[in-house]
Amino acid sequence: MPPAKKRPRSYDPARTRAAVLAQFAHVRSAVRTLTPGQLALPTRLDGWTVRELAAHVALAVEAVGRGLDREEPAGAGLALLDWPSATAAHASDIADDTRELAAAHPDLDALYARTEQRLTAHLADAPGTRLLATRTGAIALADYLVTRAVELVVHTDDLNAAVPGLDVPCDRQALATATRLLADTLAAKAPGGATEVRIPPYAVVQCVEGPRHTRGTPPNVVETDPLTWIRLATGRLGWKDAVAGAEVSASGERADLGGVLPLLA
């Protein structure tokens, strides 16, 4: 008999909302300080400048308001763990919208101020069960905010990588949310109990087909820190490079996750 499917992890809606608002405020504060030269720097996202990356962050957050402004769809069509893979099909459209937004809004701080104001107003009375029509499918607001936390954490790290000396802080709850969603996505993509993936202090999941571990030290263990995990899961860091650089430890014959990563590109 196959093992019973685990229930999806739940996220506290109030804490997720607070984390999204806090992380967006961190990014806004940093973007406000960037010089024209820094905004023109390239990023690790192919073809995107820092200005375009900053505009994309606003676009990703503004998607909450756009979804709430539309008529509520009849039913949810996108499970939270399906979101990482669903975004890949829309990469070209997202890139086009990002460049268009960056060109239309040379004053990024004004764009961020408007986006923050709209987000705060929309979240003031919208219930977490409210369905949103998004480009990846209909999804509950509470779940969509989890995906916004992932977007914010991933792109905060992208900004820090692109601009020397920039050190945008990462809200602890936002980082925890991003880590957990991507860890659970791995467990869903490679189901099983042969390998234990540890990302302290936020997540531990079991994955990969094979003999299930039940007692003592697992024979196959992968361990890394949250930001390294997020870089692996999003393709910012390759598995072999991470192992070679001692950024991740992997022991056991089923501890090679290179074949199932990245999860969100």
C-alpha positions as CSV (number, residue, x, y, z in Angstrom):
1,M,0.0,0.0,0.0
2,P,1.5,3.4,-1.0
3,P,2.1,5.8,1.9
4,A,-0.7,8.3,2.6
5,K,-0.2,11.7,1.2
6,K,0.8,14.3,3.7
7,R,-1.5,17.3,4.3
8,P,-0.1,20.5,2.9
9,R,1.6,22.7,5.4
10,S,-0.5,25.6,6.7
11,Y,0.7,29.2,7.0
12,D,-0.6,31.8,9.4
13,P,-2.3,34.3,7.2
14,A,-1.7,37.3,9.5
15,R,2.0,36.5,9.8
16,T,2.3,36.0,6.1
17,R,0.7,39.4,5.4
18,A,3.0,41.1,7.9
19,A,6.0,39.4,6.4
20,V,5.1,40.5,2.8
21,L,4.6,44.1,3.9
22,A,7.8,44.1,6.0
23,Q,10.0,42.6,3.2
24,F,8.5,45.0,0.6
25,A,9.4,47.9,2.9
26,H,13.0,46.6,3.2
27,V,13.3,46.5,-0.5
28,R,11.8,49.9,-1.0
29,S,14.2,51.4,1.5
30,A,17.1,49.9,-0.4
31,V,15.9,50.8,-3.9
32,R,15.5,54.4,-2.7
33,T,19.3,54.7,-2.1
34,L,20.4,53.3,-5.5
35,T,22.3,55.6,-7.9
36,P,21.7,55.7,-11.6
37,G,24.9,53.8,-12.1
38,Q,23.8,51.1,-9.7
39,L,20.4,50.8,-11.3
40,A,22.1,50.2,-14.6
41,L,24.1,47.3,-13.3
42,P,23.4,43.8,-14.7
43,T,21.9,41.1,-12.5
44,R,22.1,37.3,-12.5
45,L,18.7,37.3,-14.2
46,D,19.5,37.1,-17.9
47,G,19.1,40.5,-19.6
48,W,17.7,42.3,-16.6
49,T,19.3,45.4,-15.1
50,V,18.9,46.3,-11.4
51,R,16.3,48.8,-12.4
52,E,14.3,46.1,-14.2
53,L,14.7,43.8,-11.2
54,A,13.4,46.5,-8.9
55,A,10.4,47.1,-11.1
56,H,9.7,43.4,-11.2
57,V,9.5,43.3,-7.4
58,A,6.8,46.0,-7.5
59,L,5.1,44.1,-10.3
60,A,5.0,40.9,-8.2
61,V,3.6,42.7,-5.2
62,E,1.1,44.7,-7.2
63,A,-0.3,41.5,-8.6
64,V,-2.2,41.1,-5.3
65,G,-4.1,44.3,-5.9
66,R,-4.7,43.4,-9.5
67,G,-6.1,40.1,-8.5
68,L,-8.4,41.6,-5.9
69,D,-9.7,44.2,-8.3
70,R,-10.9,41.5,-10.7
71,E,-14.1,39.6,-10.4
72,E,-13.6,36.6,-8.0
73,P,-13.2,33.4,-10.0
74,A,-15.7,30.5,-9.5
75,G,-13.2,28.2,-8.0
76,A,-9.5,27.7,-7.1
77,G,-7.5,26.0,-9.8
78,L,-3.9,26.3,-8.5
79,A,-2.6,24.4,-5.5
80,L,0.1,26.2,-3.6
81,L,2.7,23.5,-4.3
82,D,2.0,23.7,-8.0
83,W,2.8,27.4,-8.2
84,P,6.7,27.1,-8.6
85,S,6.3,25.0,-11.7
86,A,3.4,27.0,-13.1
87,T,5.4,30.2,-13.2
88,A,7.9,28.9,-15.8
89,A,5.3,28.9,-18.6
90,H,4.8,32.6,-18.1
91,A,8.4,33.7,-18.0
92,S,8.4,35.5,-21.3
93,D,5.2,37.5,-20.5
94,I,6.6,38.3,-17.0
95,A,9.8,39.6,-18.5
96,D,7.9,41.8,-21.1
97,D,5.7,43.2,-18.4
98,T,8.7,44.0,-16.2
99,R,10.6,45.9,-18.9
100,E,7.4,47.8,-19.8
101,L,6.9,48.8,-16.1
102,A,10.5,49.8,-15.7
103,A,10.4,52.0,-18.8
104,A,7.1,53.6,-17.8
105,H,8.2,54.5,-14.2
106,P,11.6,56.2,-14.1
107,D,10.8,57.2,-10.5
108,L,11.0,53.8,-8.7
109,D,10.3,55.2,-5.3
110,A,7.0,56.7,-6.5
111,L,6.1,53.3,-8.0
112,Y,7.0,51.6,-4.7
113,A,5.0,54.1,-2.7
114,R,1.9,53.6,-4.8
115,T,2.3,49.8,-4.7
116,E,2.8,49.8,-0.9
117,Q,-0.3,52.0,-0.4
118,R,-2.5,49.8,-2.6
119,L,-1.2,46.6,-1.0
120,T,-1.9,47.9,2.5
121,A,-5.4,49.1,1.5
122,H,-6.3,45.9,-0.3
123,L,-5.1,43.7,2.6
124,A,-7.0,45.7,5.2
125,D,-10.3,43.9,4.8
126,A,-9.8,41.1,2.2
127,P,-10.3,37.6,3.7
128,G,-7.6,35.0,3.1
129,T,-10.2,32.8,1.5
130,R,-10.9,35.3,-1.2
131,L,-10.0,33.8,-4.6
132,L,-7.8,35.7,-7.0
133,A,-7.5,35.3,-10.7
134,T,-3.7,35.4,-11.5
135,R,-1.7,34.6,-14.6
136,T,-0.9,31.1,-13.1
137,G,-4.5,30.3,-12.1
138,A,-7.1,31.0,-9.5
139,I,-5.7,30.8,-6.0
140,A,-6.8,31.9,-2.5
141,L,-5.4,35.2,-1.2
142,A,-3.7,33.5,1.8
143,D,-1.9,31.1,-0.5
144,Y,-1.0,33.8,-3.0
145,L,0.6,35.9,-0.3
146,V,2.9,32.9,0.5
147,T,4.1,33.0,-3.1
148,R,4.7,36.8,-2.8
149,A,6.9,36.1,0.2
150,V,8.9,33.7,-2.0
151,E,9.2,36.3,-4.8
152,L,10.3,39.0,-2.3
153,V,13.0,36.8,-0.6
154,V,14.4,35.5,-3.9
155,H,14.6,38.9,-5.5
156,T,16.0,40.5,-2.3
157,D,18.9,38.1,-2.7
158,D,19.2,38.9,-6.4
159,L,19.5,42.6,-5.5
160,N,22.1,42.0,-2.9
161,A,24.1,39.9,-5.4
162,A,23.9,42.5,-8.1
163,V,24.9,45.7,-6.2
164,P,28.2,45.6,-4.3
165,G,27.8,46.6,-0.7
166,L,24.0,46.5,-0.8
167,D,22.7,44.5,2.2
168,V,18.9,44.5,2.1
169,P,17.7,42.6,5.2
170,C,15.4,39.6,5.0
171,D,12.4,39.5,7.2
172,R,12.7,36.3,9.3
173,Q,9.1,35.2,8.7
174,A,9.4,35.9,4.9
175,L,12.6,33.8,4.8
176,A,10.9,31.0,6.8
177,T,7.9,31.0,4.5
178,A,10.0,30.8,1.3
179,T,12.2,28.1,2.7
180,R,9.3,25.9,3.7
181,L,7.3,26.3,0.5
182,L,10.3,25.3,-1.6
183,A,11.2,22.5,0.7
184,D,7.7,21.1,0.5
185,T,7.7,21.6,-3.3
186,L,10.8,19.3,-3.4
187,A,9.1,16.7,-1.3
188,A,6.1,16.8,-3.7
189,K,8.3,16.7,-6.8
190,A,10.4,13.8,-5.6
191,P,8.1,11.9,-3.2
192,G,9.6,9.3,-0.9
193,G,11.3,8.8,2.4
194,A,14.8,7.8,1.5
195,T,16.5,11.2,1.9
196,E,16.1,13.7,4.7
197,V,16.6,17.4,3.7
198,R,17.4,19.7,6.6
199,I,17.3,23.5,6.3
200,P,17.7,24.7,9.9
201,P,16.0,26.4,11.6
202,Y,13.0,26.4,9.3
203,A,12.4,23.0,7.5
204,V,13.0,19.3,7.4
205,V,11.4,17.2,4.7
206,Q,11.8,13.6,3.5
207,C,11.9,12.9,-0.3
208,V,13.3,10.5,-3.0
209,E,12.1,7.0,-3.5
210,G,13.9,4.2,-1.7
211,P,14.0,2.5,1.7
212,R,12.2,4.7,4.2
213,H,14.1,5.8,7.3
214,T,12.3,5.3,10.6
215,R,14.9,5.3,13.4
216,G,18.3,6.6,14.2
217,T,20.5,8.6,11.9
218,P,19.1,8.7,8.3
219,P,21.4,7.0,5.7
220,N,20.9,9.9,3.2
221,V,21.0,13.4,4.5
222,V,21.2,16.8,2.8
223,E,21.7,19.9,4.9
224,T,22.2,23.6,4.1
225,D,21.2,27.0,5.2
226,P,18.0,28.8,4.1
227,L,19.5,31.2,1.6
228,T,21.7,28.5,0.0
229,W,18.6,26.3,-0.3
230,I,16.6,29.1,-1.9
231,R,19.4,29.7,-4.5
232,L,19.5,26.0,-5.2
233,A,15.7,25.7,-5.5
234,T,15.6,28.7,-7.9
235,G,18.6,27.8,-10.1
236,R,20.8,30.7,-8.8
237,L,23.2,28.1,-7.6
238,G,24.0,24.7,-9.2
239,W,24.0,21.5,-7.1
240,K,27.5,20.5,-8.0
241,D,28.9,23.9,-7.3
242,A,27.2,24.0,-4.0
243,V,28.6,20.7,-2.9
244,A,32.1,21.5,-4.2
245,G,32.0,24.8,-2.3
246,A,30.8,23.2,0.9
247,E,27.7,25.3,0.8
248,V,25.6,22.1,1.2
249,S,26.5,18.8,2.8
250,A,25.2,15.6,1.2
251,S,25.8,12.1,2.5
252,G,24.4,8.8,1.2
253,E,23.9,7.3,-2.2
254,R,20.5,9.0,-2.6
255,A,21.6,12.4,-1.4
256,D,22.2,13.8,-4.8
257,L,19.4,16.3,-5.6
258,G,20.9,17.6,-8.8
259,G,18.4,15.7,-10.9
260,V,15.4,17.4,-9.3
261,L,16.6,20.9,-8.9
262,P,15.8,23.7,-9.6
263,L,12.2,23.9,-8.6
264,L,11.5,27.5,-9.5
265,A,13.4,29.0,-12.4
